[in-house]
Amino acid sequence: MALLGRKDKTPLGIYVHIPFCHSKCQYCDFYSITTKDQRVMDSYLDAVCAHIKEAGALAPGYLVDTVYFGGGTPSFFGADALATILTAVRRSFDVSNDAEITFEANPDSVTPKLLRKLRSEGFNRVSLGIQCDDDEILDKIGRPHSYEQAVTAVKQIRRAGFRNLSLDLMYGLPNQTRESWEATLQNVLKLEPEHISCYGLKVEEGTPMHRYQEFMNLPDDDAQADMYLRAVEILKSKGFKQYEVSNFCRRNNESKHNLKYWTGGAYLGFGPDASSDFAGKRFSMIRDLRAYVDGILNGGQVVADLQEVPHRERAGEYIMMRLRTSLGIQAEEYEKRYLLPFAPLERALEQCRQRGHAVKQDDGIWRLTPEGFLISNSIISDLLLIQEKAPPLAKRR
């Protein structure tokens, strides 16, 4: 693919959903299936590669700077399959030489052979799901690995040459206390990752955990809040910058791919239930593996939802997503981009500041504090209601 004019191309993220798992975690509501049927996996591989080829022809003005393999469990799918998909991406899209290329993995499906293969193919970032360092809790929530396996996996990842490692953790787990959560953080920090994600457990309807949550001794909301604020404090003391509600990094190792979601960047998603925001439209794929494969290979319908996003809705997304990050929101940028008044929002943010939930920097950028992040849904909801009532600036002149 021609490299001329690359600097003028629009950055694009590629997300590939791998819908296969060894087993289903008790809390998981992402779309995935548990299977070892190679025919099913092979048919999906054919379909997703065909889908990528078809989409690439529609994106000559884009430069791919991030590729993210999520799941499901990409490492369970295998190195050869992941490498085949990445090759399809490179053949179909203009991919930057320094693109961030991530795959998610579980400790039980990480092997030296898999890691060597993926590193040689150009993968340069690993997101490893550890969740907890207590094997009893891991078993209770349905994780298919032990903490010892996680430690071994980290060592193998380093030996394979990966220098950008993210570890996923969860708090608010069964029988977890603030003290045990603090111990988990201290243990995980010894593994020296570049990035840590800390997610509070949310028991979603339809998951196995939802049916028997009252018997699991889950920490209440106040206890979860204490765990969250303690994580912010501990990670900050160890040199980690909080750049999003749940995400922390060292040495500017933010997830470039996930920042696209939070800053309104363009991205294309492939695989069942994958979402896209591309060329001014938002759409997602159907949440059914067999229907997705059949639709791609036999010309059926695979798009579940397609909509053009109204300008005011984009303005709302700016508020909603940027206030989840350390980037925050700023009057001049907001008014110039969306032609809506910032003053009503600023009055509400000033009230948040007085309560310790927001700060205004010298450069005029408003950001939420860690305490504000805890109630960000409520704050953002109030701001969106204010925005809905605001007349466009152009009509006020």
C-alpha positions in Angstrom: 0.0 0.0 0.0 1.4 3.4 -1.0 3.0 5.5 1.8 2.7 8.8 0.1 0.5 11.3 1.9 0.6 9.4 5.2 0.9 12.5 7.3 -2.4 13.7 5.9 -4.3 10.5 6.7 -6.7 10.2 9.6 -5.5 8.0 12.4 -7.6 4.8 12.8 -7.8 2.1 15.4 -8.6 -1.5 14.6 -10.3 -3.8 17.1 -10.6 -7.5 16.5 -12.9 -9.4 18.8 -11.9 -13.0 19.6 -15.0 -14.7 20.9 -13.5 -17.8 22.3 -12.6 -18.8 25.9 -11.4 -21.8 27.7 -14.2 -21.2 30.3 -16.6 -18.4 31.2 -15.9 -16.2 34.2 -18.8 -15.9 36.6 -19.0 -12.1 36.2 -18.4 -11.8 32.5 -21.1 -10.3 30.2 -18.9 -9.8 27.1 -19.8 -11.9 24.1 -17.8 -15.2 24.1 -18.3 -18.9 23.8 -16.5 -21.9 25.3 -15.4 -24.3 22.5 -12.5 -26.3 21.3 -14.1 -27.1 18.0 -11.4 -26.3 15.5 -13.9 -26.1 12.6 -15.8 -23.3 14.4 -12.5 -21.5 15.0 -11.3 -21.9 11.5 -14.6 -20.6 10.0 -14.4 -17.6 12.2 -10.8 -17.0 11.1 -11.8 -17.1 7.5 -14.7 -14.8 8.1 -12.9 -12.1 10.1 -10.0 -12.0 7.6 -12.6 -11.6 4.7 -14.3 -8.8 6.7 -11.0 -7.0 7.2 -10.2 -7.2 3.5 -13.6 -5.9 2.5 -13.3 -3.0 5.0 -9.8 -2.0 4.0 -10.9 -1.1 0.5 -13.2 1.5 2.1 -10.4 3.2 4.1 -7.7 4.6 1.8 -7.6 7.9 3.7 -6.8 6.3 7.1 -3.6 5.3 8.8 -3.9 2.5 11.3 -1.8 3.4 14.4 -3.4 0.9 16.9 -4.5 -2.7 16.6 -6.2 -4.4 19.6 -7.1 -8.0 19.9 -9.7 -8.4 22.7 -12.1 -11.0 23.8 -12.9 -13.5 24.9 -9.4 -14.8 25.2 -7.2 -14.0 22.2 -4.3 -16.1 23.7 -6.6 -19.1 23.8 -7.3 -18.7 20.0 -3.6 -19.3 19.4 -0.6 -17.5 17.9 -1.0 -18.7 14.3 -4.6 -17.5 14.1 -3.7 -14.1 15.6 -0.8 -13.7 13.3 -3.0 -14.5 10.3 -5.4 -11.8 11.3 -2.7 -9.2 11.8 -1.3 -10.1 8.4 -4.8 -9.5 6.9 -4.9 -6.1 8.6 -1.5 -5.1 7.2 -2.4 -6.2 3.7 -5.8 -4.4 3.8 -4.9 -1.2 5.6 -2.0 1.3 5.7 -0.5 0.4 9.1 2.0 2.7 10.8 5.5 1.3 11.3 5.2 2.2 15.0 1.6 1.1 15.6 0.7 -0.1 19.0 -0.4 -3.8 18.6 -2.0 -5.3 21.7 -3.4 -8.8 22.5 -5.3 -9.8 25.6 -4.2 -12.9 27.4 -5.0 -15.1 30.4 -2.2 -16.7 32.3 -3.3 -20.2 31.7 -3.0 -19.8 27.9 0.3 -18.0 27.8 3.3 -20.1 26.6 6.8 -19.2 25.5 6.1 -20.5 22.0 3.0 -18.3 21.6 4.8 -15.2 22.9 7.8 -15.7 20.7 5.6 -16.1 17.6 3.5 -13.0 18.4 6.6 -10.9 19.2 8.2 -11.9 15.9 5.0 -10.9 14.1 5.1 -7.4 15.5 2.8 -7.5 18.5 4.3 -5.1 21.1 1.9 -4.9 24.0 0.3 -7.5 26.2 -2.8 -7.0 28.4 -2.8 -9.8 31.0 -5.8 -10.6 33.1 -4.7 -11.4 36.6 -7.6 -9.9 38.6 -6.5 -11.1 42.0 -3.6 -12.8 43.9 -5.8 -15.0 46.0 -6.4 -18.4 44.5 -9.5 -19.0 46.5 -11.1 -15.8 45.2 -9.9 -16.6 41.6 -11.7 -20.0 41.8 -14.9 -18.4 43.2 -15.2 -16.0 40.3 -14.4 -18.6 37.7 -10.9 -17.6 36.6 -9.1 -20.5 34.9 -5.7 -19.8 36.5 -3.8 -19.4 39.7 -1.7 -16.4 40.8 1.4 -18.5 40.5 0.5 -19.0 36.8 0.1 -15.3 36.5 3.6 -14.6 37.9 5.1 -17.2 35.6 3.3 -15.7 32.6 4.7 -12.2 33.4 8.3 -13.7 33.4 7.6 -15.4 30.1 6.3 -12.2 28.6 9.4 -10.4 29.6 11.7 -13.1 28.3 9.9 -13.0 24.9 10.9 -9.3 24.6 7.7 -7.4 25.4 8.4 -4.1 27.1 4.8 -2.8 27.4 2.8 -4.9 29.8 -0.6 -4.1 31.2 -2.1 -6.0 34.1 -5.9 -6.1 34.8 -7.1 -6.2 38.4 -10.5 -6.3 40.0 -11.7 -5.0 43.4 -15.0 -5.6 45.2 -14.5 -9.4 44.9 -16.0 -12.0 47.2 -14.6 -11.9 50.7 -12.2 -9.1 49.7 -11.3 -6.4 52.2 -9.5 -3.2 51.8 -6.5 -4.7 53.5 -6.4 -7.7 51.2 -6.9 -5.4 48.2 -3.9 -3.3 49.3 -1.8 -6.5 49.6 -2.9 -7.5 46.1 -1.7 -4.2 44.8 1.6 -4.5 46.6 2.2 -8.0 45.2 1.3 -7.0 41.7 3.5 -4.0 41.8 6.5 -6.3 42.3 5.8 -7.6 38.8 6.8 -4.1 37.5 4.2 -3.6 34.8 4.1 -0.5 32.7 0.3 -0.2 33.0 -2.4 -1.3 35.5 -6.2 -1.3 35.0 -8.3 -1.5 38.2 -11.9 -2.3 37.7 -14.6 -2.5 40.3 -16.7 -5.6 40.1 -20.2 -5.0 38.6 -22.6 -7.9 38.8 -24.4 -7.7 35.5 -27.8 -9.2 34.9 -27.6 -12.5 33.0 -24.3 -13.5 34.4 -23.9 -16.6 36.6 -22.8 -14.4 39.5 -26.0 -12.4 39.3 -28.1 -15.4 40.3 -26.3 -16.0 43.6 -24.6 -12.7 44.4 -26.3 -12.5 47.8 -24.4 -15.6 48.9 -20.9 -14.4 47.9 -20.1 -11.8 50.6 -19.4 -9.0 48.2 -18.1 -5.7 49.5 -20.8 -3.0 49.5 -20.5 0.3 47.5 -18.8 2.2 50.3 -16.2 -0.6 50.7 -15.6 -0.6 46.9 -15.1 3.2 47.0 -12.5 2.9 49.8 -10.7 0.2 47.7 -10.7 2.5 44.7 -9.4 5.5 46.5 -6.7 3.4 48.2 -5.6 2.1 44.7 -5.3 5.7 43.4 -3.1 6.6 46.4 -0.9 3.5 46.3 -0.3 3.6 42.6 0.4 7.3 42.6 3.1 6.7 45.3 4.7 4.1 43.0 5.0 6.5 40.0 1.8 5.6 38.2 -0.2 8.4 36.6 -4.0 8.0 36.6 -5.1 9.0 33.1 -8.6 7.5 33.1 -11.0 6.4 35.8 -9.7 2.8 35.9 -6.3 3.1 34.2 -2.9 4.0 35.4 0.5 4.0 33.7 4.2 4.7 34.1 6.4 6.6 31.6 3.7 7.7 29.2 2.5 4.1 28.6 -1.1 5.0 28.2 -3.2 2.6 26.1 -3.2 4.4 22.8 -6.0 2.3 21.5 -8.3 2.9 24.4 -7.6 6.6 24.3 -9.3 6.6 20.9 -12.6 5.6 22.6 -12.2 8.3 25.2 -11.2 11.1 22.9 -13.5 10.5 19.9 -11.0 8.9 17.6 -12.0 6.7 14.7 -12.0 3.0 15.0 -13.3 -0.1 13.2 -14.3 -3.3 15.0 -14.4 -6.8 13.6 -16.0 -9.9 15.0 -19.4 -10.5 16.7 -20.5 -7.7 19.0 -17.6 -5.5 17.9 -18.4 -1.7 17.7 -17.1 0.9 15.3 -17.1 4.7 15.0 -16.0 5.4 11.5 -16.7 8.2 8.9 -19.2 9.9 11.1 -21.2 6.8 11.7 -21.5 4.4 14.7 -22.4 0.8 14.2 -21.8 -2.7 15.7 -21.8 -6.3 14.5 -24.4 -8.8 15.4 -23.9 -10.6 18.8 -23.9 -14.1 17.3 -20.9 -16.0 16.1 -22.6 -18.3 13.6 -24.7 -15.5 12.1 -21.6 -13.3 11.8 -19.6 -16.0 10.0 -22.5 -16.8 7.7 -23.2 -13.2 7.0 -19.6 -12.4 6.0 -18.9 -15.6 4.0 -22.4 -15.8 2.3 -23.3 -12.1 1.9 -25.8 -11.8 4.8 -26.4 -8.9 7.2 -23.9 -8.5 10.0 -24.5 -4.9 11.1 -26.8 -4.8 14.1 -27.1 -1.1 14.5 -26.1 1.8 12.2 -26.6 5.4 13.0 -25.3 8.8 12.1 -24.3 10.7 15.3 -26.0 14.1 15.6 -23.7 17.1 16.3 -25.1 17.7 19.8 -24.7 14.1 20.7 -21.1 14.3 19.8 -20.8 17.3 22.1 -22.3 15.1 24.9 -19.8 12.4 24.2 -17.0 15.0 24.5 -18.2 15.7 28.0 -18.9 12.1 28.9 -15.7 10.6 27.7 -13.2 13.3 28.3 -14.3 13.7 31.9 -13.4 10.0 32.4 -9.8 10.9 31.6 -7.1 13.3 32.9 -7.6 15.3 29.7 -10.7 16.9 31.0 -12.8 19.5 29.1 -12.1 23.1 28.2 -14.3 26.1 27.3 -12.5 27.3 24.2 -12.1 23.8 22.7 -15.8 22.9 23.4 -17.3 26.1 22.1 -15.1 26.1 18.9 -15.8 22.5 18.1 -19.5 22.3 19.0 -20.8 25.9 18.9 -22.5 25.4 22.3 -22.0 27.6 25.3 -19.6 26.4 28.0 -20.7 28.8 30.7 -23.7 26.8 32.0 -21.4 23.7 32.3 -18.8 25.8 34.1 -21.3 26.9 36.7 -22.1 23.3 37.5 -18.5 22.3 37.5 -17.8 25.1 40.0 -20.2 23.5 42.4 -18.4 20.2 41.9 -15.1 22.0 42.7 -16.5 23.3 45.9 -17.4 19.8 46.9 -14.0 18.5 46.1 -15.1 16.5 43.0 -13.5 18.7 40.3 -10.5 21.0 39.8 -9.8 23.8 37.3 -6.3 24.0 36.1 -4.4 27.2 35.2 -4.9 26.4 31.5 -8.7 26.4 32.0 -9.1 22.7 31.8 -11.7 21.1 34.1 -10.9 17.6 35.4 -12.6 15.4 37.9 -10.7 14.4 41.1 -10.5 10.7 42.2 -13.5 11.4 44.5 -15.3 12.9 41.4 -14.5 9.8 39.4 -16.3 7.8 41.9 -19.6 9.6 41.2 -18.7 10.5 37.6 -21.9 9.0 36.2 -24.0 11.4 38.3 -21.9 14.4 37.5 -21.9 13.7 33.8 -25.6 13.0 33.8 -26.2 16.5 35.3 -23.9 18.1 32.8 -25.7 16.4 29.8 -29.1 17.7 31.0 -27.7 21.2 31.2 -26.2 20.8 27.7 -29.5 19.7 26.2 -31.2 22.9 27.3 -28.4 25.2 26.0 -29.1 27.0 22.7 -26.4 27.0 20.1 -24.0 29.9 20.2 -24.7 30.8 16.6 -28.4 31.4 17.4 -27.6 33.7 20.3 -25.7 36.3 18.1 
